Amino acid sequence: MSPILVRPVREQLEHDRVIRLLQAKSRRKYDAGINPGAERNVPIGTGPQALYPDLVLASLDRGRKIEAVVEVETGESVNHLEALAEWAHFARLRPAFHLYVPSSMVEVARHLCEDNHIVVSEIWSYHGIGDDVRFTLVHKIKDSTPRPREAAPRAKEPVVAAPAKRPAPAKRPAKAAPPARPAKAVKAVKAAPKKKAAPKKPAKAQKRK
């Protein structure tokens, strides 16, 4: 239960009005349940450890997963005791924690969160103009969901330098072939004139017997 057991009537009325305005504003995206004043309509958790934030924003899907819890503070309830008793517990829940404070108490809320290491997903300021209440986002942390780890790059295999090749021995310059000797002129050999065959002598007439 909040250390602020009894708020001034005027602040309590303003507190509950802001809660209902946020409920109406959130109905487009969420199933918004509220716990105004001393009401305990929508708990977070069960048993004696259950928590009752001012608003509980659940998804519109079948699972009704709780997306965020919202706590609305007034000028009197932005203090060290409230931060430790409620904000610190809401910040440890899985759903995002949204804190709404009067415009004049924004810096006080910031310092309380920093000094007590309370991580608030969003801090909103509000102020009334007549019957209208205006909300301004003054702080938002980056998405804290862990990103999938990228596959570690494979270590490059050490490149083994190839043994340096010995330089090939320089080739000796080939000896120049001796210049070809000019072919000797072949003397034309005159063909010897053919000898004329000697005329055959006439055979002697055989002697008649």
Residue pairs with C-beta under 8 A, 6 or more apart in sequence:
2 77
2 82
2 85
2 86
3 79
3 81
3 82
3 85
4 76
4 77
4 82
7 15
7 74
7 76
7 77
8 76
11 74
11 75
11 76
12 37
12 74
14 74
14 128
15 36
15 54
15 72
15 73
15 74
16 36
16 37
17 133
18 72
18 100
18 126
18 133
19 34
19 36
19 54
19 55
19 72
20 34
20 36
21 133
22 32
22 55
22 70
22 72
22 100
22 135
23 32
23 34
23 55
26 32
26 55
26 57
29 57
29 60
30 57
30 58
30 59
30 60
30 67
30 68
31 57
31 58
31 59
31 60
31 64
32 55
32 56
32 57
32 58
33 41
33 42
33 55
33 56
33 58
34 41
34 42
34 54
34 55
34 56
35 41
35 42
35 52
35 53
35 54
35 55
35 56
36 54
40 52
42 52
42 56
43 50
43 51
43 52
44 50
44 51
44 52
44 53
44 56
44 66
44 69
44 93
44 95
45 51
51 69
51 89
51 90
51 93
53 69
53 70
53 71
53 86
53 90
54 70
54 71
54 72
55 69
55 70
55 72
56 66
56 69
56 70
57 66
57 67
57 68
57 69
57 70
57 95
58 64
58 65
58 66
58 67
59 65
59 66
59 67
66 94
66 95
67 95
67 96
68 95
68 96
68 97
68 98
68 121
69 90
69 93
69 95
69 96
69 97
69 98
70 98
70 99
70 100
71 86
71 87
71 90
71 97
71 98
71 99
71 100
72 100
73 82
73 99
73 100
73 101
73 102
73 105
73 109
74 102
75 102
75 104
75 105
78 101
78 102
78 105
78 108
78 109
78 112
79 112
80 112
80 116
83 112
83 113
83 116
83 118
84 116
87 97
87 99
87 112
87 113
87 116
87 118
87 120
88 116
88 118
90 97
91 97
91 118
91 119
91 120
96 121
96 122
97 119
97 120
97 121
97 122
98 120
98 121
98 122
98 123
98 124
99 109
99 113
99 120
99 122
99 123
99 124
100 123
100 124
100 125
100 126
100 135
101 108
101 109
101 123
101 124
101 125
101 126
102 125
102 126
102 127
103 125
103 126
103 127
103 136
106 123
106 125
106 138
109 123
110 123
110 139
112 118
113 119
113 120
113 123
119 141
119 144
120 139
120 141
121 140
121 141
122 137
122 139
122 140
122 141
123 137
123 138
123 139
123 140
124 135
124 136
124 137
124 138
125 135
125 136
125 138
126 133
126 134
126 135
126 136
127 133
127 134
128 134
